Amino acid sequence: MKRQIVWLMTDTTRYDMLGCYGFADMRTPNLDALAREGVRFDRAYSAQPVCGPARSALFTGLFPHENGSWGNSMPLGQDVMTLGQRLSSHGIPCAFIGKWHLDGGDYFGYGICPPGWDPEYWYDMKCYLDELGSDEERLRSRMNKTRYDGMDERFTYGYRCTERAVRYLEQHGDGDFFLTVSFDEPHGPALCPQPYASMYEGESLPDTPAMHDSLENKPLYQRLWAQTTNPDREAVRRAQALSCNAFIDDLIGRIIGKVHEVAPDALILFTSDHGAALGAHGLNTKGAAIYDEIARIPLIFAGGGCQKGQVVDGVVSHVDLPATVLDYMGVPIPRAFTGKSLMGVLSGREEAPGRAFVEFNRYERDHDGFGGLQLMRALITNEYKLALHLTDTDEFYVTAQDPYDLENRIDAPDCRAVRDRMHDRLLDWMNATRDPFRGYQWQCRPWRTDRRPRWAVDGFTRQPENEPGEYRQLDYNTGLTMEQAVRAKE
């Protein structure tokens, strides 16, 4: 059996911007059809809802605090391997076409193909700008008004990524491959040609209770964030995002059509890096929040032996996707991966993991604003959400009673037992992933009266496990090869 995966992703497509997720007025016929032919995950969450860090988890299988890219414009660690490196080392050709955002450059990147990917098809946003050439065309590519001045679809980044993806499939469809097509759209400036550009003028996403959140008993940073939201501007953003989203669905349809033609047995997956508030909870864009409008994303698998027409209700995480890819390709899953393969879920043999850890650290390194450092660690389960904000008020939501996360019940006596169990689980995850930001402050929250600060925190040394054949770290106390990765400090 050929080992073939086509990974399709967009930027800033929140979960309800697809018709198949319940927004009947959204024109996404191709992704809706993909969901009917495969498995749609109803509650999938980003590992960190901001562009670069989200992608760092998607393409390394490690959380942003593990891989070094914990804010935009921060590169992956030198010792961190991407899916391209892991798969190509097992003889599987890999190509990445589109937005990368993991080389430490600015928004557009450096235009340099990283190890593990086919340089012939490398096409990040710097490559696109270089291809445009003139300053005038570069300026046009960043201006919203370009949407209405007779722009041809061939001018857009999405179109040019699509053309390269189709060509790759035509040339490689008869063998093994892992192809990623990473659209920047519908992220602003959300360029798209007519008739899409005017398709959603005056339209909006459904009006939900989240649009009327008073932010009472919520963290201070959210109230400060809400002060920056211009309701009129958010209405414009919504219309632009929906229009561009419809355009990208059309481009995705062209790629899916080519997959069906030349690689009919390939596994296709679609997701987005994060969502966008677009006025929900009084907020704009994305950031340190576990609200569904920001952190919940679409996730669809089809082909490759998936069940057809199934919907998975249980919670899953973006960090489950790299493990799934490696499992499908027959490549060993590294010990360091926290994510679990979803292959058993896709075939109907297993339930979804029912958990997603979400973090936030910093929006980006280059600019002030966006609240600066906002350290958040969160756990989302099928029933509850717990978010720790190291320098602010924590949050606890009961999903069944409060699906729009309006009532923060962090201090509610009847939630104490489950809240504390989730807190313990969150701390265990921070330890297991060697979170460099962990400390007693995460343990000793105002509502956790049974915890006391200790200088030694948990009193353990935690070093990384290694794969067979990799270098094994030496023990500080002996200089000899480390025997136990986790051990009590002397």
PyMOL commands that set and color helices and strands:
alter all, ss='L'
color gray80, all
select helices_A, chain A and resi 15-17+19-21+29-37+51-60+64-67+83-88+125-132+135-140+144-148+153-155+157-172+196-198+209-212+220-226+231-262+280-282+292-295+320-329+343-346+413-432+440-443
alter helices_A, ss='H'
color red, helices_A
select strands_A, chain A and resi 4-10+38-45+94-98+177-182+267-272+296-302+310-317+355-362+373-381+384-389+395-398+460-462+486-488
alter strands_A, ss='S'
color yellow, strands_A
deselect
rebuild
show_as cartoon
